[in-house]
Amino acid sequence: MENSIQSRNSVVSGGITKETLKELFEKAEKAVENAYVPYSHFRVGAALLTADGEIFTGVNVENRSFGATNCAERTAVFSAVAAGKKEFTALAVCAPDAGYPVPPCGICRQVISEFMEKDSPVIFGPVWEKVVFSSVSGLYPEDSLHELAR
């Protein structure tokens, strides 16, 4: 499968290796080329790894009505869900127009926490050399409302 990643050695978190995360980040970096950002000129790409090894990418898509803008992370999650996937094991976010690592926003953190385990790795950075390694619980330590799903 062209859009899948094979696990290797050096486990980072949740059974995911650093090599796998690097490949996932490279997919996010490539996705950035399709961002639609005529207002902010701030491109973001995301790559989401499903439990069965498939990758879904997303980009930020802006709109004159700022509230109608969608972030790269949510675009990737929504694309995966639309394809019938609901279990995700890792997320990489690339924001090359920043000189520093930009984590997912609050709305994206809420959506990410809906579909990923607390120890699932989430990485973000402008380039691989500046990537921050985190997890869902690292981004969103006090998750809320999971009891509603019961």
C-alpha positions as CSV (number, residue, x, y, z in Angstrom):
1,M,0.0,0.0,0.0
2,E,1.6,3.3,-1.1
3,N,0.1,5.3,1.8
4,S,1.1,3.0,4.6
5,I,4.1,3.1,7.0
6,Q,5.8,0.0,8.3
7,S,6.9,-0.1,12.0
8,R,10.6,-0.5,12.7
9,N,12.9,-0.4,15.8
10,S,13.3,2.4,18.5
11,V,9.8,2.6,19.8
12,V,8.9,6.2,20.9
13,S,5.4,5.8,22.3
14,G,2.3,3.7,21.8
15,G,4.3,1.2,19.8
16,I,5.2,3.8,17.2
17,T,8.9,4.2,16.2
18,K,10.9,7.3,15.6
19,E,11.4,6.2,12.1
20,T,7.7,5.8,11.5
21,L,7.1,9.3,13.0
22,K,9.7,10.8,10.7
23,E,8.0,9.2,7.6
24,L,4.7,10.5,8.9
25,F,6.1,14.0,9.3
26,E,7.5,13.8,5.7
27,K,3.9,13.1,4.5
28,A,2.7,16.1,6.5
29,E,5.5,18.2,5.0
30,K,4.5,17.1,1.5
31,A,0.8,17.8,2.1
32,V,1.6,21.5,3.0
33,E,2.0,22.1,-0.8
34,N,-1.8,21.9,-1.1
35,A,-2.8,24.3,1.7
36,Y,-5.2,27.0,0.8
37,V,-4.1,30.1,2.7
38,P,-4.7,33.2,0.7
39,Y,-5.2,35.3,3.9
40,S,-2.7,34.2,6.5
41,H,-0.2,32.7,4.1
42,F,0.5,30.3,7.0
43,R,0.6,26.8,5.6
44,V,0.0,23.7,7.7
45,G,0.0,20.0,6.8
46,A,-1.0,17.0,8.9
47,A,-0.6,13.3,8.4
48,L,-2.6,10.8,10.5
49,L,-1.7,7.2,10.9
50,T,-4.7,4.8,11.3
51,A,-4.6,1.6,13.4
52,D,-4.4,-0.5,10.2
53,G,-1.4,1.5,8.8
54,E,-3.1,3.8,6.4
55,I,-2.2,7.5,6.2
56,F,-4.6,10.4,5.7
57,T,-3.3,13.8,5.1
58,G,-4.9,17.2,5.6
59,V,-4.1,20.9,5.1
60,N,-5.5,24.1,6.4
61,V,-8.2,25.6,4.2
62,E,-9.0,29.2,4.8
63,N,-12.1,31.2,4.1
64,R,-12.9,34.9,4.2
65,S,-15.2,34.1,7.1
66,F,-12.5,33.0,9.5
67,G,-14.9,30.7,11.4
68,A,-15.3,28.6,8.2
69,T,-11.6,27.9,8.1
70,N,-10.5,24.3,8.8
71,C,-7.2,23.3,10.3
72,A,-5.0,20.6,8.7
73,E,-5.4,18.3,11.7
74,R,-9.2,18.2,11.5
75,T,-9.1,17.9,7.8
76,A,-7.0,14.7,8.1
77,V,-9.3,13.3,10.9
78,F,-12.5,14.2,9.0
79,S,-11.1,12.6,5.8
80,A,-10.2,9.4,7.6
81,V,-13.6,9.2,9.3
82,A,-15.4,9.8,6.0
83,A,-13.4,6.8,4.7
84,G,-14.6,4.7,7.5
85,K,-11.6,4.9,9.8
86,K,-12.0,5.8,13.5
87,E,-8.9,4.4,15.2
88,F,-5.7,6.5,14.9
89,T,-2.3,5.8,16.4
90,A,-0.1,8.8,15.5
91,L,-0.3,12.4,14.2
92,A,2.3,14.6,12.6
93,V,1.8,18.3,12.0
94,C,4.1,20.5,9.8
95,A,4.0,24.3,9.9
96,P,7.0,25.3,7.8
97,D,6.1,29.0,7.8
98,A,6.8,29.3,11.5
99,G,10.3,29.3,12.9
100,Y,9.2,27.2,15.8
101,P,7.0,24.2,16.6
102,V,3.3,25.1,16.4
103,P,1.0,22.6,18.3
104,P,-2.6,21.8,17.3
105,C,-5.1,24.5,18.4
106,G,-7.7,23.8,21.1
107,I,-10.5,22.7,18.7
108,C,-8.1,20.3,17.0
109,R,-7.0,18.9,20.4
110,Q,-10.6,18.2,21.3
111,V,-11.1,16.4,18.0
112,I,-7.8,14.5,18.3
113,S,-8.8,13.3,21.8
114,E,-12.0,11.9,20.5
115,F,-10.2,9.4,18.3
116,M,-6.8,8.8,19.7
117,E,-5.5,7.1,22.9
118,K,-3.9,9.3,25.5
119,D,-0.4,7.8,24.9
120,S,-0.6,8.2,21.1
121,P,2.3,10.2,19.8
122,V,1.6,13.7,18.3
123,I,4.6,15.5,16.8
124,F,4.8,19.0,15.4
125,G,7.4,21.4,14.0
126,P,8.4,23.6,11.1
127,V,11.0,21.0,10.0
128,W,12.0,17.5,11.2
129,E,15.1,18.9,13.1
130,K,12.8,21.1,15.2
131,V,10.0,18.6,15.9
132,V,8.5,18.4,19.4
133,F,7.5,14.9,20.5
134,S,4.4,14.9,22.5
135,S,1.3,12.7,23.1
136,V,-2.5,13.3,23.1
137,S,-2.4,13.6,26.9
138,G,0.7,15.9,26.7
139,L,-1.4,18.3,24.5
140,Y,-4.7,17.8,26.3
141,P,-3.9,16.7,29.9
142,E,-7.4,17.1,31.3
143,D,-9.6,15.5,28.7
144,S,-13.3,16.0,29.3
145,L,-16.7,14.5,28.4
146,H,-15.6,10.9,27.5
147,E,-18.4,9.7,29.9
148,L,-20.9,10.9,27.3
149,A,-19.8,8.1,25.0
150,R,-20.7,5.4,27.5
